[in-house]
Amino acid sequence: MKIAQYGTIIVVIHAIAHGLHGLAHMEIPIPFFLLQSLFIGAVILLTPIIAAVLLKPKSL
């Protein structure tokens, strides 16, 4: 149970850091190609969120 809570906290911190990093990229215009944007969205943002969902214990 504690592992799921710690994992979820880490994912939330990661999402906040990712959001702040994205804001920095908007302030300093850095162009992204389509494949780069897909990689960022899928691997860097969605994968930790999916992992946090999978950590959730099943309730019977």
C-alpha beads as a LAMMPS data file, in Angstrom:
LAMMPS data file: protein, C-alpha beads

60 atoms
59 bonds

1 atom types
1 bond types

-500.0 500.0 xlo xhi
-500.0 500.0 ylo yhi
-500.0 500.0 zlo zhi

Masses

1 110.0

Atoms # bond

1 1 1 0.000 0.000 0.000
2 1 1 2.786 2.440 0.858
3 1 1 4.554 1.746 -2.452
4 1 1 1.422 2.777 -4.367
5 1 1 1.170 5.992 -2.360
6 1 1 4.833 6.857 -2.819
7 1 1 4.628 6.040 -6.527
8 1 1 1.578 8.241 -6.946
9 1 1 3.287 11.136 -5.143
10 1 1 6.314 10.780 -7.408
11 1 1 4.088 10.783 -10.509
12 1 1 2.286 13.929 -9.333
13 1 1 5.617 15.691 -8.701
14 1 1 6.807 14.535 -12.130
15 1 1 3.661 15.905 -13.787
16 1 1 4.116 19.272 -12.071
17 1 1 7.767 19.418 -13.144
18 1 1 6.770 18.425 -16.678
19 1 1 4.192 21.225 -16.756
20 1 1 6.694 23.805 -15.553
21 1 1 9.237 22.590 -18.079
22 1 1 6.586 22.897 -20.792
23 1 1 5.932 26.489 -19.740
24 1 1 9.638 27.225 -20.086
25 1 1 9.536 25.835 -23.624
26 1 1 6.639 28.153 -24.417
27 1 1 8.522 31.206 -23.100
28 1 1 11.693 30.326 -25.005
29 1 1 10.221 29.186 -28.313
30 1 1 11.759 25.837 -29.125
31 1 1 10.201 24.188 -32.170
32 1 1 9.239 20.514 -31.991
33 1 1 8.631 18.157 -34.877
34 1 1 5.535 15.957 -34.816
35 1 1 7.418 12.821 -33.759
36 1 1 9.136 14.706 -30.954
37 1 1 5.793 15.954 -29.669
38 1 1 4.331 12.440 -29.811
39 1 1 7.319 11.062 -27.897
40 1 1 7.025 13.734 -25.225
41 1 1 3.299 13.172 -24.858
42 1 1 3.388 9.386 -24.856
43 1 1 6.607 8.455 -23.091
44 1 1 7.352 11.351 -20.795
45 1 1 3.823 12.377 -19.773
46 1 1 1.448 9.421 -20.210
47 1 1 3.680 6.512 -19.199
48 1 1 4.151 7.649 -15.561
49 1 1 0.404 8.315 -15.267
50 1 1 -0.385 4.830 -16.576
51 1 1 2.151 3.384 -14.123
52 1 1 0.431 5.193 -11.235
53 1 1 -2.928 3.774 -12.298
54 1 1 -1.435 0.285 -12.423
55 1 1 -0.011 0.738 -8.910
56 1 1 -3.491 1.315 -7.513
57 1 1 -4.459 -1.713 -5.424
58 1 1 -7.523 -3.608 -6.541
59 1 1 -10.434 -3.330 -4.128
60 1 1 -12.430 -6.507 -3.670

Bonds

1 1 1 2
2 1 2 3
3 1 3 4
4 1 4 5
5 1 5 6
6 1 6 7
7 1 7 8
8 1 8 9
9 1 9 10
10 1 10 11
11 1 11 12
12 1 12 13
13 1 13 14
14 1 14 15
15 1 15 16
16 1 16 17
17 1 17 18
18 1 18 19
19 1 19 20
20 1 20 21
21 1 21 22
22 1 22 23
23 1 23 24
24 1 24 25
25 1 25 26
26 1 26 27
27 1 27 28
28 1 28 29
29 1 29 30
30 1 30 31
31 1 31 32
32 1 32 33
33 1 33 34
34 1 34 35
35 1 35 36
36 1 36 37
37 1 37 38
38 1 38 39
39 1 39 40
40 1 40 41
41 1 41 42
42 1 42 43
43 1 43 44
44 1 44 45
45 1 45 46
46 1 46 47
47 1 47 48
48 1 48 49
49 1 49 50
50 1 50 51
51 1 51 52
52 1 52 53
53 1 53 54
54 1 54 55
55 1 55 56
56 1 56 57
57 1 57 58
58 1 58 59
59 1 59 60
